[in-house]
């Protein structure tokens, strides 16, 4: 079965640079979530989209922005990168944004900021 | 706010031992509850879920029951295998109603199973 695809899988950036992470949800899934997992920590919710509209917002820095496109893929744009942004970034998708729906996670993008 | 608390880890067991990982959640609204597992170097995989009180989720020999009266969702397995070694996250959704389903994770429990 098709899974959530994230690209790139690994990314190395310098401080103050920008990065774009991409997420391709499972076909027919209309809801996308972004999470950040720091080293040895639990994943923290950043932002979500349902039918191309932002549905919820968590602890996402103002330096970050995201959107969901007409084909339902999503991109997380990160500017003025800081050392503390080094983390594993997960995208998840679900069919509908309801609380009972299972979120299926991608393999993650590991970002290292030097 | 919404939160999830897992038992302190890590947990080290011998193969075929009984596993319990305790989990409690804040009792706001009617969340769905999940256990996700993260194998070394991999992403998060859904292990099991329960969407209402007294529901039992089960998968691959693991079980957890949604207990509203004790706000708990403890994970159990009768006989663990070396391949079960991973990090286990107890997770809750938003409270329900018109809320969307963002997830709140517990701090994770590292399980190591020795032959």
Interface residues (C-beta under 8 A of the other chain):
Chain A: X31 X33 X35 X41 X42 X43 X44 X45 X48 X50 X55 X56 X58 X90 X92 X94 X97 X98 X99 X100 X101 X102 X103 X104 X105 X106 X107 X108
Chain B: X30 X31 X32 X34 X36 X42 X43 X44 X45 X46 X49 X51 X89 X93 X94 X95 X96 X99 X100 X101 X102 X103 X104 X105 X106 X107 X108
